[in-house]
Amino acid sequence: MPSRPARRPATAAVLGLTAVLVLSACGGSTGGADEAAPGGAPRKGTAKVDLSPDQKRIRTPKVTSIAALVPRKIRESGTLDIANSAGAAPPLTFYATDDTTVIGVEPDIASLIADVLGLKLRSHTVDWANIFVGLDSGKYDAGVSNITVTEERKEKYDFATYRLDNLAFEAKKGSGWTVRGPKDVAGRTIGVSSGTNQEKLLVTWSKRNVRKGLEATDIKYYDKPTDYYLALGSGRLDAYLGPNPVAAYHSATTGQSEIIGTYSGGGASLQGKIAATTKKDNGLVEALHQALNTVIRNGTYAKVLKRWGLSDEAVETSELNPKGLPKTNS
């Protein structure tokens, strides 16, 4: 589930890291509608992460038969215009140590797609809402930015999945509590990013608690990670709900926070899925779908996820427009 982007941060200030660090692999456990598996430190295992502008991305060959599926206008342009939101979410999409170059697992996945299609990747770093504005207008060919498949979004967009969607509650280290379901956030102060599926989940849980006679959750909204990390550290927030990869990365690399609960973005009976997103019926999604299945089969996809500590969120195959998160949550 994507979080809204922030203004470009100073990378060193946000991460407190050197250019090369050791990142613990993220956990991938999920819970049901009323059960969020309690989390702790990320799972054992490490992967070296290069935060320099010179990424030396994993590459893969062009597949002519799949490239032929790309709409003519895009093929003739020679470029694949991909929108992403950056600056808020290591290891998804964020800035390298030069505070200019966009890096992360999402740009790496986009690069693999472009390789298979024989196109030059042209990335566009924009605010979260402007990803969809650009898709609607045709300015961008696709969005690769931790976008979750939802039934509402399927009315306007086509999806080719490439990663599981898991959420995490992140709290100050040593907080002494866990989140297993809605009752655990009753009366708590929880941060979230506006307009996200995380927000929908939190609002739904709070309303459910009130109906059961429990206290509502005090929901606070944040755009920048520096702000909600400061709030966590000072005790103004009990926890922050965001994408699991982001929480796991931050807790593993700083040691200042911990994951106290994880939850599937799709609910009890549905595992949420992250997908490459394109305007509905523009003719591109089949090429994206086959490109993703190509890199899944040839192993480059697995190498990218391992590089960023996200192997636990891998999918076995890319799906076209699978069942998405429902329009409303009970």
C-alpha distance (Angstrom), angle and dihedral (degrees) to the residues before:
residue distance angle dihedral
M1 . . .
P2 3.67 . .
S3 3.74 126.7 .
R4 3.77 122.9 -145.7
P5 3.80 115.1 -97.8
A6 3.75 125.7 -110.9
R7 3.75 133.0 -145.6
R8 3.78 111.7 -77.8
P9 3.81 108.6 -75.4
A10 3.74 129.5 -155.8
T11 3.79 97.6 -97.9
A12 3.78 95.7 -144.3
A13 3.79 91.1 52.0
V14 3.79 93.3 51.0
L15 3.77 97.7 43.7
G16 3.78 103.1 26.7
L17 3.78 86.9 -145.0
T18 3.75 142.0 130.1
A19 3.79 120.7 -121.3
V20 3.79 92.5 -90.0
L21 3.79 122.0 35.5
V22 3.77 142.4 158.7
L23 3.79 114.6 -103.5
S24 3.79 123.3 -163.9
A25 3.78 114.3 -132.6
C26 3.80 114.7 -101.1
G27 3.78 121.1 -111.9
G28 3.77 118.8 -119.2
S29 3.81 106.3 -163.7
T30 3.78 116.9 136.1
G31 3.75 136.8 -165.4
G32 3.78 136.7 -146.7
A33 3.78 130.7 -108.9
D34 3.78 92.6 -68.7
E35 3.78 98.9 18.5
A36 3.78 125.6 75.0
A37 3.77 111.3 179.1
P38 3.81 109.1 -118.9
G39 3.77 110.3 -112.0
G40 3.74 133.7 -153.3
A41 3.77 132.1 164.3
P42 3.80 115.1 -12.3
R43 3.77 116.0 -91.0
K44 3.74 120.3 -80.5
G45 3.77 118.9 -85.8
T46 3.75 133.4 79.7
A47 3.77 138.4 -134.4
K48 3.78 126.8 -169.4
V49 3.78 111.4 -120.9
D50 3.78 122.6 -157.9
L51 3.82 112.2 -150.0
S52 3.80 95.5 -179.5
P53 3.83 122.4 112.4
D54 3.82 90.9 -114.3
Q55 3.78 96.6 76.4
K56 3.82 101.6 170.1
R57 3.78 88.5 -149.4
I58 3.78 122.1 -150.5
R59 3.80 107.8 -99.5
T60 3.78 135.5 -161.0
P61 3.84 134.4 -165.6
K62 3.80 126.6 -95.8
V63 3.80 116.1 -100.0
T64 3.79 106.9 -147.4
S65 3.81 96.3 -159.2
I66 3.80 91.5 54.0
A67 3.80 93.5 42.1
A68 3.81 87.2 57.3
L69 3.82 89.1 63.3
V70 3.80 92.0 64.6
P71 3.82 112.7 104.5
R72 3.79 111.6 -97.5
K73 3.81 95.4 -115.8
I74 3.79 91.4 57.9
R75 3.82 93.5 42.1
E76 3.79 91.6 52.4
S77 3.81 92.2 48.3
G78 3.82 89.3 57.2
T79 3.81 91.5 -143.9
L80 3.77 137.4 94.1
D81 3.80 109.9 -145.8
I82 3.80 108.8 -150.1
A83 3.80 124.1 -176.1
N84 3.80 122.3 -148.9
S85 3.77 138.9 162.4
A86 3.79 116.6 -127.2
G87 3.75 142.6 -179.3
A88 3.78 98.8 54.5
A89 3.74 110.8 63.0
P90 3.80 125.6 51.3
P91 3.01 123.2 -151.7
L92 3.81 92.7 23.4
T93 3.81 104.1 55.9
F94 3.79 123.3 -22.4
Y95 3.79 144.0 130.8
A96 3.77 126.0 -75.8
T97 3.79 122.6 -129.5
D98 3.81 90.5 -78.0
D99 3.84 89.2 62.6
T100 3.81 87.6 -131.0
T101 3.80 110.5 69.9
V102 3.81 114.4 80.1
I103 3.80 112.9 -136.1
G104 3.79 138.9 165.0
V105 3.78 141.7 94.4
E106 3.81 94.0 -59.8
P107 3.84 95.4 56.0
D108 3.81 88.5 45.7
I109 3.83 91.6 53.4
A110 3.81 90.3 46.8
S111 3.81 89.3 51.1
L112 3.82 91.4 53.6
I113 3.80 91.1 50.5
A114 3.80 91.4 50.6
D115 3.81 90.6 48.9
V116 3.81 93.3 54.7
L117 3.80 90.5 47.6
G118 3.80 92.4 48.6
L119 3.80 92.1 -122.3
K120 3.78 134.0 129.6
L121 3.79 111.3 -111.5
R122 3.78 114.1 -124.1
S123 3.80 111.7 -174.3
H124 3.79 124.2 -156.4
T125 3.79 116.5 -162.7
V126 3.80 109.5 -156.1
D127 3.78 142.5 149.1
W128 3.79 113.9 -72.6
A129 3.83 95.4 -107.1
N130 3.80 91.5 48.7
I131 3.79 91.5 61.5
F132 3.80 88.0 70.7
V133 3.80 94.1 39.0
G134 3.80 88.1 55.4
L135 3.80 92.9 46.6
D136 3.80 90.6 50.2
S137 3.81 92.5 51.8
G138 3.80 95.0 42.9
K139 3.79 92.0 -116.6
Y140 3.81 89.8 124.0
D141 3.78 125.4 39.8
A142 3.79 94.8 -149.7
G143 3.77 144.6 -11.5
V144 3.80 119.2 -124.7
S145 3.77 101.8 176.9
N146 3.83 113.8 117.0
I147 3.80 90.9 -73.1
T148 3.79 114.7 172.5
V149 3.80 122.0 -141.4
T150 3.80 109.8 -116.3
E151 3.80 130.7 172.1
E152 3.80 89.7 -122.1
R153 3.80 92.9 53.0
K154 3.81 91.2 47.3
E155 3.80 88.2 68.1
K156 3.81 89.1 68.6
Y157 3.81 106.2 19.3
D158 3.79 142.5 46.8
F159 3.80 120.9 -134.6
A160 3.81 138.3 -152.6
T161 3.80 109.1 -172.8
Y162 3.80 125.4 -137.1
R163 3.82 109.8 159.3
L164 3.79 142.4 27.8
D165 3.79 118.6 -102.4
N166 3.79 111.8 -130.7
L167 3.79 127.6 163.6
A168 3.79 130.4 -153.5
F169 3.78 139.1 -159.8
E170 3.81 108.3 -136.5
A171 3.80 121.1 -162.6
K172 3.78 138.1 173.2
K173 3.80 112.8 -74.9
G174 3.79 110.7 -87.2
S175 3.80 94.1 17.7
G176 3.79 91.1 147.9
W177 3.79 99.0 -142.0
T178 3.79 139.1 90.6
V179 3.79 136.0 -154.0
R180 3.78 114.9 -132.0
G181 3.77 98.6 155.1
P182 3.83 147.1 -29.2
K183 3.82 97.5 -53.6
D184 3.80 90.5 60.6
V185 3.81 92.4 64.6
A186 3.82 95.0 47.2
G187 3.79 108.7 124.0
R188 3.80 91.7 1.7
T189 3.80 126.7 125.0
I190 3.80 107.6 -123.7
G191 3.79 128.3 179.6
V192 3.79 124.3 -143.0
S193 3.80 141.0 160.1
S194 3.79 116.7 -102.4
G195 3.79 120.8 -111.6
T196 3.80 95.4 21.5
N197 3.78 134.0 118.8
Q198 3.81 86.7 -114.6
E199 3.78 88.4 63.2
K200 3.82 91.1 49.6
L201 3.79 90.6 52.0
L202 3.80 93.3 49.0
V203 3.80 93.8 46.3
T204 3.81 90.5 48.5
W205 3.79 92.1 50.5
S206 3.81 92.1 47.9
K207 3.81 92.6 50.9
R208 3.80 90.4 47.7
N209 3.79 90.3 52.5
V210 3.80 92.6 50.1
R211 3.82 90.7 51.7
K212 3.80 87.5 54.2
G213 3.80 92.6 51.1
L214 3.81 96.0 -102.1
E215 3.79 126.9 127.8
A216 3.80 120.2 -85.4
T217 3.78 119.5 -112.0
D218 3.79 114.9 -106.3
I219 3.81 99.6 -129.2
K220 3.81 117.9 -158.6
Y221 3.79 123.2 -169.2
Y222 3.81 126.2 -138.1
D223 3.79 134.8 178.0
K224 3.80 100.6 -177.1
P225 3.81 127.1 56.8
T226 3.79 91.3 -142.8
D227 3.81 88.4 61.6
Y228 3.78 98.2 50.0
Y229 3.80 93.2 41.0
L230 3.80 88.1 54.1
A231 3.80 90.2 48.5
L232 3.81 90.9 50.2
G233 3.78 92.3 48.7
S234 3.79 94.0 48.5
G235 3.79 94.2 47.0
R236 3.82 95.4 -114.1
L237 3.80 87.9 120.7
D238 3.78 125.9 46.0
A239 3.81 89.6 -158.6
Y240 3.78 144.5 -22.0
L241 3.82 122.0 -129.2
G242 3.80 115.0 -146.7
P243 3.81 143.7 124.5
N244 3.81 112.2 -38.7
P245 3.83 94.5 -129.2
V246 3.80 91.1 57.0
A247 3.80 94.3 48.1
A248 3.80 93.0 44.8
Y249 3.81 91.9 48.5
H250 3.80 93.5 49.0
S251 3.79 95.6 45.3
A252 3.81 92.2 46.5
T253 3.80 96.6 47.1
T254 3.81 101.2 40.3
G255 3.81 104.6 29.5
Q256 3.81 88.2 -146.0
S257 3.79 98.3 107.3
E258 3.79 141.8 31.0
I259 3.79 138.5 -150.4
I260 3.79 109.3 -111.9
G261 3.80 98.5 178.3
T262 3.79 141.2 1.1
Y263 3.77 129.0 -154.2
S264 3.79 137.1 -175.2
G265 3.78 111.2 -109.3
G266 3.79 88.2 -137.8
G267 3.79 100.8 57.7
A268 3.79 133.5 -126.0
S269 3.80 99.9 -35.3
L270 3.78 100.4 24.7
Q271 3.79 131.4 61.7
G272 3.80 108.5 -144.3
K273 3.80 116.2 -124.1
I274 3.80 132.1 -150.9
A275 3.81 114.1 -142.5
A276 3.76 147.3 -178.2
T277 3.79 102.5 -107.0
T278 3.78 130.1 -149.7
K279 3.80 137.0 166.9
K280 3.79 110.9 -76.9
D281 3.80 115.7 -93.6
N282 3.82 95.1 -0.6
G283 3.81 89.8 128.4
L284 3.81 98.3 -116.4
V285 3.79 104.6 97.1
E286 3.82 97.0 79.7
A287 3.81 90.4 55.6
L288 3.82 90.3 48.9
H289 3.79 90.5 47.8
Q290 3.80 94.5 50.8
A291 3.79 92.4 42.9
L292 3.80 90.4 54.5
N293 3.79 92.8 48.1
T294 3.80 88.7 49.7
V295 3.80 93.5 56.2
I296 3.80 91.1 42.5
R297 3.80 89.5 55.7
N298 3.80 97.2 42.5
G299 3.80 94.0 50.6
T300 3.81 100.1 -119.0
Y301 3.81 90.6 109.0
A302 3.80 90.9 56.2
K303 3.80 90.3 49.0
V304 3.81 91.0 54.1
L305 3.80 93.3 49.7
K306 3.80 91.6 46.7
R307 3.79 90.3 50.1
W308 3.81 90.1 59.4
G309 3.82 97.6 37.4
L310 3.81 94.5 -109.2
S311 3.80 102.4 116.9
D312 3.81 90.6 121.6
E313 3.81 90.0 63.9
A314 3.81 96.0 55.1
V315 3.80 121.9 126.5
E316 3.81 122.9 -142.4
T317 3.79 92.3 -137.0
S318 3.79 139.1 3.3
E319 3.80 114.5 -107.0
L320 3.79 128.4 -151.8
N321 3.79 114.0 -128.7
P322 3.83 97.0 -28.9
K323 3.76 122.8 -174.4
G324 3.78 107.2 -64.1
L325 3.76 137.3 -157.3
P326 3.81 109.8 -64.0
K327 3.80 122.1 -102.5
T328 3.77 91.8 -117.7
N329 3.78 132.3 25.4
S330 3.78 122.6 -143.2
